[in-house]
Amino acid sequence: MLFSVRWYNKKADCTVIFVRYILGTAYLPRRLAPHGYRLFRNMLPFPDLALFIDIDPEIAIRRIEERDHTREMFETKDKLDKVRQTVGRLIGEEWTVVDNSENGEEPFRRIEAILGERGFI
């Protein structure tokens, strides 16, 4: 991963989306999560816009149960609650939070509005 980060840092005209690297540290034990977050936050290029798509754990569990495949190890209400709390302590004002607890198109409209306000679309 470090090689690809260095390569992208040299490119001025590209868009890079890192998934799970920065906030994935919320799955670490609580005492380690802030250290992991700072490590990745300082090592990786940070985007002009960072979105955190939030969801109430009870709603997430209902959606997970509707899927037609086996649950992953972190897909329990207790673990989702803990990770959500940890993320809440990690993200700051540089993150834009979008609530995805509502069914339907509203979360997508909110994201589209944010992208429009920031001049991305």
C-alpha positions, -999 to +999 in steps of 0.1 A: +000+000+000+028+025+009+042+022-026+009+031-042+004+060-018+038+074-028+030+069-065-003+088-062+013+116-042+034+124-072+003+126-095-014+160-094-043+152-116-058+121-101-085+111-077-078+085-051-105+070-028-092+050+002-119+028+017-116+015+053-080+025+058-085+056+080-118+048+099-112+011+097-090+017+127-122+020+147-123-018+148-091-019+168-093-021+206-105+013+219-071+023+234-054+016+200-079+031+177-068+068+181-032+058+175-041+039+144-063+067+131-035+093+136-010+070+119-031+065+088-044+101+088-009+114+087+004+088+063-023+088+036-033+118+016-065+132+030-093+141+006-108+175-001-140+160+011-143+132+036-178+116+041-187+094+069-219+075+061-235+069+095-263+045+104-281+036+136-269+001+146-304-012+150-313-002+115-280-016+102-288-050+118-322-051+102-307-044+068-280-070+074-306-096+083-324-089+050-293-099+030-289-133+016-255-142+029-236-151+061-229-123+086-193-111+091-178-112+126-184-075+133-221-076+122-237-077+157-256-049+173-231-047+202-200-045+179-217-020+156-226+002+186-190+001+199-175+008+165-199+037+159-190+052+193-153+049+185-158+065+151-176+093+168-146+100+189-122+098+159-138+120+133-136+157+137-149+187+118-130+176+087-155+148+082-190+154+068-215+130+084-244+118+063-272+098+081-280+067+062-306+054+087-334+066+065-346+043+037-351+056+002-333+082-018-329+110+009-293+099+019-283+099-018-299+134-023-280+147+007-247+134-007-255+149-041-262+182-024-229+181-005-210+173-037-228+202-054-221+226-026-184+217-027-182+220-065-175+183-072-206+180-094 
